[in-house]
Amino acid sequence: MTDWVIEGSGLTKIYRMGNQEVHALRGANVRIQRGEVLSIMGPSGSGKSTLMNILGCLDHPTAGEYILDGEIVSHLTNDQLAGIRNRKVGFIFQSFNLLPRATALSNVELPMRYAGLVKGRTQLAREALESVGLGDRVTHRPTELSGGQQQRVAIARALVNNPAIIMADEPTGNLDSKSGKEIMELLLKLNRERGTTIIVVTHDALIAAQTQRIIRLYDGLVVEEPV
Amino acid sequence: MNLWQAILEAIESLSANKLRSGLTMLGIVIGVGAVIAMLAVGTGAQDTITGSISGLGSNLLFVFSGNFTEDIRIEKPLTLSDAEALADTFQAPSIAAVAPAIQGNGTVTFSGETANTQITGITPQYEEVRNYGLLEGEFINEEHLLGRASVVLLGPEVADKLFGRREGISGEIVRIEGQPFRVLGILEPKGGSSFGSQDDLVLVPFTTAQARLIRRSRERVDLILVQAVSAEMVPAASDEISQILRTRHRTELGADDFTIFTQQDFVATAQTITNVLTIFLGGIAAISLLVGGIGIMNIMLVSVTERTREIGLRKAIGARKRDILIQFLTESSLLSLFGGLIGIGLGWLIAFIVGRIAASSGTPFTPVVGLDAVLLATIFSTAVGLFFGLYPANRAANLEPVEALRYE
C-alpha cells in the first residue's frame, strides 16, 4: 500500500474579480508519496501558485478534498490551518522572508514559538542551523548574510518543526547559479537524510530536472502525472 | 507565545524605530503629564483653601446682615443687642461664644512707614472664637472695651511693614488714621487664605472702633461670629440663631434679613469650586491624551502596512490570528505605558515648579500628586494604547496570508 502524504482530488479554486469569475484551478488531482522530491511546473497563469497555496494550507480550495498527512484539511478554520502549517508544512520563499531585525537563531526559533514550545528551543534551532551548514553564523542578522546563506536560514526555519512536507517556491530564483546549485543540493540531501517530502515550484527546467517527478499544470488542470 | 516573549519582541521592534516610537510616545507623555499636573494643582488648591478655612477657628458660624439669595424689602441691620441676645445661654444653649465685629479699612503709620490694612473692631470673645494666639503682649480685655482704650493688636504682616520685625514692639505708639494707639501685642501668623491674608490686619476694641475709626450708625455691627459648643451642635446653633434673630427682627414670616454661614458651608463651597476647577483642568488635559492616542493609532496603522509581508510570513509558519493581535496590541500598549510613566514624571515636575512659583510669589501652596492620580494616569494611558491599538492590530490579524505574502 502506498503511503500518500498528499491526496488532493477535484481541487477547484475560483476567485472573484469584480463581476468576473476566474477559475484558477478546475478540479486538479494531485497525489504525492511520502519521501518524494518533485517539482510543480507550468506557465504563468496556469494555477501553479494557487495549487501551492492550497497544498501549503495557506488557502482553502473552493471545492474538492485535500488530505495532508492523514488529516482532512480542506474544511478547517483559519486558525486550525495555522496550526497545520506550523506542524506539517515548512515554507521556503523566493525572497527568503526572514525577519530583518532578528538573528538567524531567532528566525529559526520563530515556528517553535508559535508551536508553544518553551524549553530547548535554542538548542533545536542551533542544531537546525548546523544541519544547513550555518553553525558559525547563529548570531548574524539577515543583512550580514549572503543570499545563499539567508536561504539556508530559511531552510533551517522550514525544517525545525519536523514538517511532513517542505514547500519551496522558486527557492533559487533570487540566487546566482552557484548558490542556487548549493541550495538544491542541500534540499536533496535533507530528503535523503530525513526523508522529508519536498515540493519545488519552479519555472526552471534545470531545477525541475533534479527532482524525481514533475507535475505540470496547464489551465488549472494537472496534465501529466507519471508516477 | 507567552506574554513575556511578546513584550521582548515588541520592545525590539519599537527600538528598531527609535525616533518614530519616541515621537509617538511624546503625545502620551504630554497628555499624561498635563493630567497629572492639573490634578495636582487642583488638589493642592483644595488643600490650601480648606486648610485656611479651618484656620479661621473651630465650629464657627458667621452671621451677616442681609439675605444673599432672596430680595427683601426692609433690611434691619445686625446690632450689638442682637449679639447680646445670641449670647443668652438659656435661649441658645448650643452657642458657646458670640463675637460681634465691625470692619473697615484704614492707614496705620509708624515713623514714616505706612500700611494700608483692615481694621476690625472686636470684643474679647473674638480671641477664643477665632483661635488667635499672640507672639507677644496681651489680648484686648473688657476694661479696654469699657474705657474705649486706644490700644491695638497688630497682625504679623503689619508689624513687618511698620517695624521690620515681630517682637519687642509692644508699648510702641502707632497712628491709625492719624490718632495715636498703643500696641498691645502681636498676633501669631495664621497664613494665607482665600479671603486674602489673615495676617494683614489690626484689631482694636469694638467701642474704640465705633467711636473713632469706623463710622457706623449706633449699635450696628457688620458681622457676628458665633462659636457652637461642639461640631455636632453647629446645626442646632444655626437654628437657635435663626429663631432669636427672626423674633428680634419681627420676620417670623417671610424671608430672613440675615444670612448664616457655617464653616462647613464655606468648606463645602470651596471644595465644590475647586472640584469643578480640577475636573475642568483635568478634562482639558485629557483631550491632549486623546490626541496622543490617535497618534498611536496612526503610527500603528503605518507599521501594519509596512510589515504586511512580515505578518504574512508569521502566519505562513503558524501564527494564529490571536498571536498577531497580541503582538501589535503589546506594541501599542507598551508605547502608551512608557509614555504614561514618563508623563507621570513630567507632571510631577510641572506640579513641583508650580508650587515653587506660588511659594516665591507669596502664596504658600503645595500641589499634591496623589497615588490615585498616578494609578489613574497609568491605567488610563495603557487603556488608550489598547483602545487605539485595537483597530490596527485587528487589521493585521485579519490579513490573508496569501495576500500578505504577495504584498510589495
Interface residues (C-beta under 8 A of the other chain):
Chain A: N53 G56 L58 D59 N78 D79 A82 G83 R85 N86 R87 F91 F93 N97 L99 R101 A102 L110 P111 R113 Y114 A115 G116 V118 R157 N161
Chain B: M1 N2 Q5 E12 S13 A16 R309 E310 G312 L313 R314 K315 A316 I317 G318 A319 R320 K321 R322 D323 E400 P401 V402 L405
